[in-house]
Amino acid sequence: MFCCGIVRSMDDEKIAAPADFPVVLVAPPVWAVKTPPLTVTLVGAYAASKGYDVNIIDLNIRLYHELASRNKDNIRLWHLSNLSLWYEEDEYKENLYDLLNPAMEKCSEEILSHEPKVVGITLNGIRSALHLAREIRKRNTDVWLVAGGQYAQPMIWGEMVALSGLFQYVVVGEGELTFYEILERCRKGLPPEPIKGTIVHNDKDYLKIGEPRELISDLDSLPFPLYDDIDPEMYVVEYEEPPFVPSRAFSILSSRGCINRCDFCIQHVIWRDRIRLRSPKSVADEIEWLVKRFGIEELNFNDLLINPSPKRLEALTSEIIGRGLKVVLNGDMTIDDRLDQALAGKLRAAGFRNVMFGIESASRKVIHAMGKHYDSGQAENVLKRVNKAGLKAWCSLIVGHPAEDEENFIETMDFLCRNRHLMGGPPGLSLCVMFRGSRLWLERGKYGIDMPKDDAAGWLKRDGSNDYKTRSRRASLVGDLAFGLFQKDAWLANSPKVMNQADLGARLEKLSPPMLLAEAAAARQPHVSASALKLLASKKRRDMLSGLELSKYGDLLAHAMSRPGNLEGLSLSEIMALATELPKDAEKKETVVTVLIDMGRYEQARTLLETCRPISDPKRKKLFSMLTRASSPHPG
């Protein structure tokens, strides 16, 4: 709870002063558990600076701990793979409603114990927010309920939430000024009429949408987030089992908006094609405040991009270094040639350790169709610079953009293989979604796209070349490949059940040769890889490779052949056929020779070794010696 004293500027003494006007802001699930929420703490801080009595409840982190204490498996509900449980009405009712209802009832009673006049609920997970609102409404029909957050946009959930009839207001866009005006209207006894930046539900069951609210021009003028009701010890390292370890991590917002205009994204719509930046001094002041007050050890920039202005980013690193602030920093970046080696080095010196790049695709055609202004070569160069500086680079990929065909998809697979040594781990994967209001959605006719039942995820091209099944298959392949590349010695615990040979053969026969390579390299079970390699070695399949650049797939093939179990059942001729397509890299062929020796297939190892011209003479002698000892009946 926090308030900044009584501000009495009205003549009517019957109107309560802000300090006597309790307000509660709630962050329901589902959201991150590593850091406190920013939306409610930023909006709450602004209301408190105007004198209001603000209480903040992070229901998301409370439920995370409560459910984990009952059953540690419940932490999986916060995994990205389970987001649909929180968003889809039927899935929420079936899987979460009964589980969460006691906590929702308890939270609604706690909220009302503050005797608030206004309760703000951020729409992190639409179903949990509506669930909480209904429980509050059961107990109090007079309190004003206000929904907000980035998902409150009309093109996402804003209209649907307003039509629920539970809320007096839905706040659209930036929340500080609009929420403050709502508080003032309620405090002065004015009805919930439409104001700038809101959606209001009329009793006659239609919506009134207010004019857009002007954006705050001076972000430095805003107070720091309100953390008085936040317990930093509650925030934990994500996805680890209890007993939980405090993350010592917070978040910061140093800018609002984005310089990019990606066609799949609605952020530039939300921020009206503008970007506003806090000054380096203001950002450093907040970092210093967080370090001194909360003893944080890690800070995540929640900006869409931390490098819209390299000059400003360089100035920020100078501020942090100059103050001697010791904290691990992480943030999202865009591929930009201006991110040179000097700036990468200063990022490292200032405390940055992890940087995420929204690369999305390695196909020039697809990248440019998305509205990005770089190519995969530039992306490689930037990854090399940040790695050289000692930063961990991560990337995100979007699978199935309407401009992407199979060949473009393979380019992205090749990019992962070629640059895995420059990445901190597997990429973040998303299927291409048609967000209402995005440029992609507006231009869907250009691609011949249909959206059955207005399903943003289930769209399809009329020519049949791209549908949800196609996108899911591609995502599965690149996901398996990524795990194969980045976690070579640890197969996933949830390996699929073993298929019978007929089903496996039918599945593999449908894949193009490059996809077979991906399957062979990344399959979770050796018999799948062996079957894929056997098919790939056949003359029919090899002829289909003739129009492709074999060098692009050499790394995949080498990875597939580096596991002993994957070569079981392959004849010498099949192994030799595949070996001719390995990269012109002696080390790759040496690995296959060693695998064959370990398998006891000495004659095949000898034959392959005799043909491995790239292998240097000293190494060949060493391998022949190893082969001789291994094949000898008396190796001692």
C-alpha positions in Angstrom: 0.0 0.0 0.0 1.2 3.5 -0.8 -0.1 7.0 -1.0 1.6 10.4 -1.3 -0.5 12.4 1.1 -3.7 14.3 0.8 -4.3 16.5 -2.3 -7.4 18.6 -1.9 -8.0 20.9 -4.8 -11.8 20.9 -5.1 -14.2 23.1 -3.2 -16.8 20.4 -2.5 -15.7 19.1 0.9 -18.0 16.0 0.4 -15.6 14.7 -2.3 -13.1 12.3 -0.8 -9.5 13.3 -1.0 -7.3 10.9 -3.0 -5.6 9.6 0.1 -9.0 8.5 1.4 -9.9 6.7 -1.9 -8.5 3.2 -1.8 -7.4 1.6 -5.1 -6.4 -2.0 -5.8 -4.4 -3.1 -8.8 -4.1 -6.9 -9.5 -1.8 -8.9 -11.9 -3.5 -12.3 -12.4 -1.8 -15.2 -14.2 -0.3 -16.1 -16.5 3.0 -14.1 -16.7 6.7 -14.4 -15.9 7.7 -15.5 -12.4 11.3 -14.3 -12.5 10.5 -10.6 -12.0 7.7 -8.4 -10.5 5.1 -7.2 -13.0 5.6 -3.8 -14.6 2.1 -2.8 -15.8 0.4 -2.6 -12.4 3.5 -1.1 -10.7 4.0 1.6 -13.3 0.3 2.6 -13.4 0.1 2.3 -9.6 3.1 4.5 -9.1 1.5 7.3 -11.2 -1.8 7.1 -9.2 0.2 7.2 -5.9 2.1 10.2 -7.1 -1.3 12.0 -7.4 -2.1 11.1 -3.8 -4.1 7.9 -4.2 -4.0 5.1 -1.7 -2.8 2.3 -4.0 -2.5 -1.4 -3.1 -0.9 -3.9 -5.5 -1.5 -7.7 -5.6 0.6 -10.0 -7.8 -1.8 -12.9 -7.9 0.4 -14.5 -10.6 3.3 -15.2 -8.3 1.1 -16.1 -5.4 -0.6 -18.8 -7.4 2.7 -20.1 -8.7 3.9 -20.7 -5.2 0.6 -22.0 -3.9 0.0 -24.5 -6.7 3.7 -25.7 -6.7 3.4 -26.4 -3.0 0.4 -28.7 -3.7 2.1 -30.5 -6.6 5.4 -29.5 -8.2 4.1 -30.6 -11.6 1.8 -27.5 -11.5 4.7 -25.3 -12.4 4.2 -26.6 -15.9 1.1 -24.5 -16.2 3.4 -21.5 -16.6 5.3 -23.1 -19.5 4.9 -21.5 -22.9 3.5 -24.7 -24.2 0.5 -24.4 -21.9 -0.5 -20.8 -22.7 -3.7 -22.0 -24.5 -5.0 -23.3 -21.1 -5.1 -19.6 -19.9 -6.4 -18.1 -23.2 -9.0 -20.6 -24.6 -12.3 -20.6 -22.7 -13.0 -24.4 -23.1 -9.4 -25.3 -22.0 -9.5 -23.0 -19.0 -12.8 -24.4 -17.8 -11.7 -28.0 -18.3 -8.2 -27.7 -16.8 -7.9 -24.7 -14.6 -11.3 -23.4 -13.3 -11.7 -25.8 -10.4 -8.0 -25.7 -9.6 -7.9 -21.9 -9.3 -11.4 -21.1 -8.0 -10.6 -21.3 -4.3 -7.7 -18.9 -4.8 -9.9 -16.5 -6.9 -12.5 -16.5 -4.2 -9.9 -15.8 -1.5 -8.3 -13.0 -3.6 -11.6 -11.3 -4.3 -12.3 -11.2 -0.6 -8.9 -9.8 0.1 -9.3 -7.1 -2.6 -12.7 -6.0 -1.2 -11.3 -5.9 2.4 -9.4 -2.8 1.3 -12.8 -1.2 0.6 -11.6 0.0 -2.8 -13.7 2.3 -5.1 -11.8 1.1 -8.2 -10.0 -2.2 -8.9 -7.7 -2.5 -11.9 -7.0 -5.9 -13.4 -4.3 -6.4 -16.1 -5.1 -8.9 -18.8 -2.1 -11.2 -18.6 -4.2 -14.3 -19.0 -7.7 -13.4 -20.3 -9.6 -16.2 -18.6 -8.0 -15.8 -15.2 -8.7 -12.0 -15.4 -12.4 -12.6 -16.2 -12.6 -15.4 -13.5 -11.4 -12.9 -10.9 -13.7 -10.2 -12.1 -16.7 -12.4 -11.8 -15.8 -13.4 -8.2 -15.5 -9.7 -7.3 -18.8 -8.9 -9.0 -20.5 -11.7 -7.0 -19.5 -9.9 -3.8 -19.8 -6.3 -4.8 -21.7 -4.8 -7.7 -20.8 -1.1 -7.0 -17.0 -1.2 -7.2 -15.6 0.0 -10.5 -13.6 -2.6 -12.4 -11.1 -1.5 -14.9 -9.2 -3.8 -17.4 -5.9 -2.9 -19.0 -2.6 -4.0 -20.3 -1.3 -4.5 -23.9 -3.9 -7.3 -24.6 -6.7 -4.8 -23.9 -6.4 -3.5 -27.4 -9.6 -3.6 -29.5 -7.8 -5.9 -32.0 -7.0 -8.4 -29.3 -9.2 -8.8 -26.3 -10.4 -5.3 -25.5 -13.8 -5.5 -27.2 -14.5 -9.0 -25.9 -13.7 -8.0 -22.3 -15.8 -4.9 -22.5 -18.8 -6.9 -23.9 -18.5 -9.2 -20.8 -20.3 -6.4 -18.9 -18.0 -6.9 -15.9 -15.9 -3.8 -16.3 -16.8 -0.1 -16.2 -13.8 0.6 -18.4 -11.2 -1.1 -20.6 -8.1 1.0 -21.0 -6.5 1.0 -24.4 -2.8 1.7 -24.8 -0.7 3.6 -22.3 -2.4 3.4 -18.9 -1.0 6.1 -16.5 -3.0 9.1 -17.7 -6.2 7.2 -18.5 -6.4 5.3 -15.3 -5.8 8.5 -13.3 -8.7 10.2 -15.1 -10.9 7.2 -14.4 -10.0 7.5 -10.7 -10.8 11.2 -10.8 -14.2 10.6 -12.4 -15.1 7.9 -9.8 -13.9 10.0 -6.9 -16.0 13.0 -8.1 -19.1 10.8 -8.6 -19.2 11.1 -12.4 -20.6 8.2 -14.4 -18.4 5.9 -16.5 -18.8 7.7 -19.8 -16.2 7.2 -22.6 -13.0 9.1 -22.2 -9.8 9.2 -24.2 -8.1 5.8 -24.4 -11.0 3.6 -23.2 -13.7 1.2 -24.3 -17.0 1.4 -22.4 -19.9 -1.1 -22.5 -23.4 0.4 -22.7 -26.4 -1.1 -21.0 -27.9 -1.5 -24.4 -25.1 -4.0 -25.2 -23.0 -1.9 -27.5 -19.6 -0.4 -27.1 -18.4 3.2 -27.0 -14.8 3.7 -27.9 -13.1 6.9 -26.9 -10.6 8.9 -28.9 -7.0 7.8 -28.6 -5.2 9.1 -25.6 -2.2 11.4 -26.2 1.1 9.6 -25.5 3.3 10.8 -22.6 6.0 12.7 -24.3 8.5 12.9 -21.3 9.0 9.5 -19.9 11.6 10.8 -17.5 8.8 12.6 -15.7 7.2 9.4 -14.6 7.9 7.9 -11.2 9.7 4.7 -10.7 7.5 1.6 -10.4 5.6 1.1 -7.1 7.0 -2.0 -5.3 5.8 -1.3 -1.8 3.6 -4.4 -1.8 6.0 -6.6 -3.7 8.1 -9.2 -1.9 11.3 -9.7 -4.0 11.9 -13.1 -2.3 8.8 -14.5 -4.1 10.3 -14.2 -7.6 12.2 -17.2 -8.6 14.3 -18.8 -11.3 11.9 -20.0 -13.9 10.8 -23.6 -14.3 12.9 -25.0 -11.5 11.3 -27.3 -9.0 10.8 -26.3 -5.4 12.4 -25.4 -3.1 12.6 -22.3 -5.2 15.7 -20.1 -5.4 15.0 -16.3 -5.4 16.0 -14.9 -8.8 17.2 -11.5 -7.4 15.9 -10.1 -10.7 13.7 -7.2 -11.7 12.6 -5.6 -15.0 12.9 -2.1 -16.3 11.3 -0.2 -19.2 13.6 2.3 -20.8 11.6 3.0 -23.9 8.1 2.6 -25.3 7.5 1.7 -28.9 9.6 0.3 -31.7 11.5 1.4 -34.8 10.6 -1.7 -36.7 7.4 -2.2 -38.6 7.2 -6.0 -38.8 4.1 -7.2 -40.6 3.2 -9.9 -38.1 3.4 -7.6 -35.1 0.9 -5.2 -33.6 3.3 -3.3 -31.3 3.8 -0.5 -33.8 0.0 -0.2 -33.9 -0.3 0.0 -30.1 2.4 2.7 -30.0 1.1 4.5 -33.1 4.4 4.1 -35.1 6.3 6.1 -32.5 9.2 5.4 -30.2 10.0 7.4 -27.0 13.2 7.0 -25.1 14.1 7.8 -21.5 17.4 9.6 -21.0 20.4 7.5 -20.1 20.6 9.3 -16.8 17.0 8.5 -15.9 17.5 4.8 -16.7 20.8 4.6 -14.8 19.1 6.3 -11.8 16.4 3.6 -11.7 19.0 0.8 -12.0 21.0 2.4 -9.1 17.8 2.7 -7.1 16.9 -1.0 -7.7 20.4 -2.2 -6.8 20.6 -0.2 -3.6 17.0 -0.7 -2.4 16.4 -4.3 -3.4 19.9 -5.7 -3.8 19.1 -7.0 -7.3 21.6 -9.1 -9.2 19.9 -9.2 -12.6 17.8 -6.8 -14.6 15.8 -7.5 -17.7 15.0 -4.7 -20.1 11.4 -5.1 -21.1 11.9 -2.7 -24.1 10.9 -4.1 -27.5 14.4 -3.1 -28.5 17.3 -1.7 -26.5 19.2 -0.5 -29.5 16.8 1.8 -31.5 19.5 4.4 -31.1 23.1 3.0 -30.8 24.3 6.5 -29.7 21.9 6.5 -26.8 22.7 2.9 -25.9 26.4 3.7 -25.8 25.6 6.7 -23.5 23.6 4.4 -21.2 26.5 1.9 -20.9 28.8 4.9 -20.0 26.4 5.9 -17.3 26.3 2.4 -15.8 30.0 1.9 -16.0 30.7 5.4 -14.6 28.6 4.6 -11.5 30.2 1.3 -10.9 26.9 -0.6 -10.9 27.3 -4.3 -10.7 24.3 -6.1 -12.1 23.7 -8.7 -14.9 21.7 -7.0 -17.7 19.6 -8.7 -20.5 17.7 -7.2 -23.4 16.2 -7.6 -26.9 18.0 -6.1 -29.9 17.4 -5.7 -33.6 20.0 -6.7 -36.2 21.8 -3.4 -37.0 25.2 -2.9 -38.7 25.8 0.0 -36.3 26.2 -2.6 -33.5 29.9 -2.6 -34.0 32.6 -4.3 -32.0 33.3 -1.3 -29.8 29.6 -1.0 -28.8 29.4 -4.8 -28.2 32.4 -4.5 -25.9 30.8 -1.6 -23.9 27.6 -3.7 -23.5 29.7 -6.4 -21.9 31.6 -4.0 -19.7 28.3 -2.4 -18.5 27.0 -5.9 -17.4 25.0 -7.2 -20.4 25.3 -10.9 -20.6 22.3 -12.1 -22.7 20.9 -10.4 -25.8 18.0 -11.7 -27.9 17.6 -11.1 -31.6 14.3 -11.5 -33.4 15.9 -13.0 -36.5 12.7 -14.8 -37.4 14.0 -16.3 -40.7 17.2 -16.7 -42.6 15.6 -16.3 -46.0 16.2 -12.8 -47.5 12.8 -13.1 -49.3 10.9 -13.8 -46.1 12.8 -11.3 -44.0 12.0 -8.5 -46.4 8.4 -9.6 -46.7 8.2 -9.3 -43.0 9.3 -5.7 -43.2 12.8 -6.2 -41.8 15.8 -4.5 -43.4 18.7 -6.9 -43.2 19.7 -10.3 -44.5 21.1 -13.4 -42.9 24.7 -12.3 -43.7 24.3 -9.2 -41.6 22.7 -11.3 -38.9 25.7 -13.6 -38.9 28.1 -10.7 -38.6 26.2 -9.2 -35.6 26.2 -12.6 -33.9 29.9 -12.9 -34.4 30.5 -9.4 -32.8 28.5 -10.0 -29.7 30.1 -13.4 -29.2 33.5 -12.0 -29.6 32.6 -9.4 -26.9 31.6 -12.2 -24.5 27.8 -11.9 -24.8 25.4 -14.8 -25.2 23.3 -14.3 -28.3 19.8 -15.9 -28.5 17.4 -15.7 -31.4 13.7 -16.1 -32.1 12.2 -17.7 -35.2 8.8 -17.4 -36.7 7.8 -20.5 -38.7 5.3 -20.4 -41.6 5.1 -16.8 -42.7 2.9 -16.7 -45.9 6.0 -15.7 -47.9 7.9 -18.8 -46.7 8.1 -21.9 -48.9 10.0 -25.2 -48.2 13.2 -23.9 -49.7 13.1 -20.7 -47.6 12.4 -22.8 -44.5 15.5 -25.0 -45.3 17.6 -21.7 -45.5 16.6 -21.1 -41.9 17.6 -24.6 -40.9 20.9 -24.2 -42.6 21.4 -20.9 -40.8 21.0 -22.7 -37.4 23.4 -25.4 -38.4 26.0 -22.9 -39.6 25.8 -20.6 -36.6 24.9 -22.8 -33.7 28.3 -22.0 -32.2 27.3 -18.3 -32.1 24.1 -18.9 -30.2 23.5 -19.4 -26.5 21.0 -22.3 -27.0 17.9 -23.4 -29.0 15.9 -20.5 -30.6 12.6 -19.4 -29.4 10.0 -20.8 -31.8 6.6 -19.3 -32.8 4.1 -20.2 -35.5 3.1 -17.3 -37.7 -0.1 -15.8 -36.3 -2.5 -13.3 -38.0 -3.0 -10.8 -35.3 -6.0 -8.7 -36.0 -4.8 -5.1 -36.9 -1.3 -6.2 -38.0 -0.1 -5.3 -41.5 -0.1 -9.1 -42.3 -3.7 -9.3 -41.3 -4.6 -6.2 -43.3 -2.8 -7.5 -46.4 -3.9 -11.1 -46.1 -5.7 -10.9 -49.5 -2.3 -10.4 -51.1 -1.2 -13.8 -50.0 -4.6 -15.5 -50.8 -5.3 -16.2 -47.1 -8.5 -17.5 -45.6 -9.2 -17.4 -41.8 -11.9 -19.9 -40.9 -13.9 -18.7 -37.9 -11.5 -15.7 -37.8 -8.9 -18.1 -36.3 -5.6 -16.1 -36.0 -3.5 -19.3 -35.6 -5.5 -21.5 -38.0 -5.2 -19.4 -41.2 -4.4 -21.1 -44.5 -3.4 -20.2 -48.0 -6.0 -21.1 -50.6 -3.5 -22.9 -52.9 -2.9 -25.4 -50.0 0.8 -24.5 -49.7 0.6 -23.2 -46.1 -1.8 -24.3 -43.4 -1.7 -25.0 -39.7 -0.6 -28.6 -40.2 2.3 -27.4 -42.5 3.4 -24.8 -40.0 3.3 -27.3 -37.2 5.4 -29.8 -39.1 8.0 -27.2 -39.9 8.1 -26.0 -36.3 8.4 -29.6 -35.1 11.3 -30.2 -37.5 13.2 -27.1 -36.7 12.5 -27.6 -33.0 13.9 -31.2 -33.1 16.9 -30.0 -35.1 17.6 -27.2 -32.6 17.6 -29.7 -29.7 19.8 -32.0 -31.8 22.3 -29.1 -32.4 22.3 -27.6 -29.0 21.8 -30.6 -26.7 23.6 -33.3 -28.6 24.3 -35.5 -25.6 20.9 -35.2 -23.9 17.8 -36.6 -25.7 14.6 -35.1 -24.5 12.9 -37.0 -21.7 9.5 -37.1 -23.5 10.7 -39.0 -26.5 7.8 -40.2 -28.7 6.8 -43.9 -28.5 8.6 -46.1 -30.9 6.7 -46.4 -34.3 6.4 -49.7 -36.1 8.5 -49.9 -39.3 5.5 -49.5 -41.6 4.3 -46.3 -40.0 7.8 -45.0 -39.8 8.5 -45.7 -43.4 5.3 -44.0 -44.5 6.1 -41.0 -42.5 9.7 -40.7 -43.8 8.7 -41.3 -47.5 6.6 -38.1 -47.4 9.6 -35.9 -46.5 11.8 -34.2 -49.0 15.6 -35.1 -48.9 16.5 -32.0 -46.9 13.7 -32.7 -44.4 15.0 -36.3 -44.2 18.3 -34.9 -43.2 16.7 -32.8 -40.5 14.8 -35.8 -39.2 17.9 -37.9 -39.3 20.0 -35.3 -37.5 17.5 -34.5 -34.8 15.3 -37.6 -34.3 15.0 -38.5 -30.7 15.4 -42.2 -31.2 18.2 -43.9 -33.2 16.0 -46.2 -35.2 14.3 -43.1 -36.7 17.6 -41.6 -37.7 18.8 -44.9 -39.1 15.7 -45.3 -41.3 16.0 -41.7 -42.5 19.6 -42.1 -43.4 18.9 -45.4 -45.2 16.2 -43.7 -47.3 18.5 -40.8 -48.0 21.2 -43.1 -49.2 19.0 -44.6 -51.9 19.6 -43.6 -55.5 16.1 -42.2 -55.9 16.5 -39.8 -53.0 20.0 -38.9 -54.0 18.9 -37.9 -57.4 16.4 -35.5 -55.8 19.3 -33.7 -54.2 20.9 -32.8 -57.5 19.3 -29.3 -57.7 20.3 -28.3 -54.2 23.5 -27.0 -52.7 24.8 -30.1 -50.9 27.2 -28.0 -48.8 24.1 -26.5 -47.0 23.2 -29.9 -45.6 26.6 -31.3 -44.8 26.6 -30.3 -41.1 23.2 -31.9 -40.7 24.4 -35.1 -42.2 27.6 -35.1 -40.2 25.6 -34.7 -37.0 23.2 -37.5 -38.0 26.1 -39.9 -38.7 28.0 -39.1 -35.5 25.8 -41.3 -33.3 26.6 -45.0 -33.4 23.0 -46.1 -33.2 22.1 -44.1 -36.3 24.3 -46.2 -38.5 22.9 -49.6 -37.4 21.5 -51.5 -40.4 23.3 -49.4 -43.1 25.4 -51.3 -45.6 28.9 -50.2 -46.6 27.6 -48.9 -49.9 25.0 -46.8 -48.1 27.5 -45.4 -45.7 29.9 -44.6 -48.5 27.1 -42.9 -50.5 26.3 -40.7 -47.5 30.0 -40.0 -46.8 30.5 -38.4 -50.2 28.1 -35.7 -49.1 29.9 -34.9 -45.8 31.5 -31.4 -45.7 35.0 -31.2 -47.1 36.1 -31.1 -43.5 38.5 -33.9 -42.3 37.1 -33.7 -38.8 33.6 -34.7 -39.8 34.8 -37.8 -41.7 37.2 -38.7 -38.8 34.2 -38.7 -36.5 32.3 -41.2 -38.7 35.4 -43.4 -38.9 35.7 -43.4 -35.1 32.0 -44.2 -34.7 32.3 -47.2 -37.0 35.3 -48.4 -35.1 33.4 -48.1 -31.8 30.6 -50.1 -33.4 33.0 -52.9 -34.3 32.4 -52.4 -38.0 36.1 -52.5 -38.8 36.0 -53.3 -42.6 33.6 -50.4 -43.2 35.8 -48.1 -41.1 38.9 -49.2 -43.1 37.2 -48.7 -46.4 36.0 -45.2 -45.5 39.3 -44.3 -44.0 41.1 -45.2 -47.2 38.9 -42.8 -49.1 39.1 -39.9 -46.7 41.6 -37.8 -48.6 41.0 -34.6 -46.6 42.4 -36.4 -43.5 46.0 -35.5 -42.9 48.6 -38.2 -43.0 49.4 -38.0 -39.2 45.7 -38.3 -38.4 45.2 -41.1 -40.9 48.1 -43.0 -39.3 46.6 -42.5 -35.8 43.2 -43.8 -37.0 44.7 -46.8 -38.8 46.6 -47.6 -35.6 43.4 -47.3 -33.6 41.6 -49.5 -36.1 44.4 -52.1 -36.0 44.3 -52.3 -32.1 40.5 -52.4 -32.0 40.2 -55.2 -34.6 43.0 -57.3 -33.2 41.8 -60.5 -31.4 44.5 -59.8 -28.7 44.5 -55.9 -28.4 46.8 -56.2 -25.4 
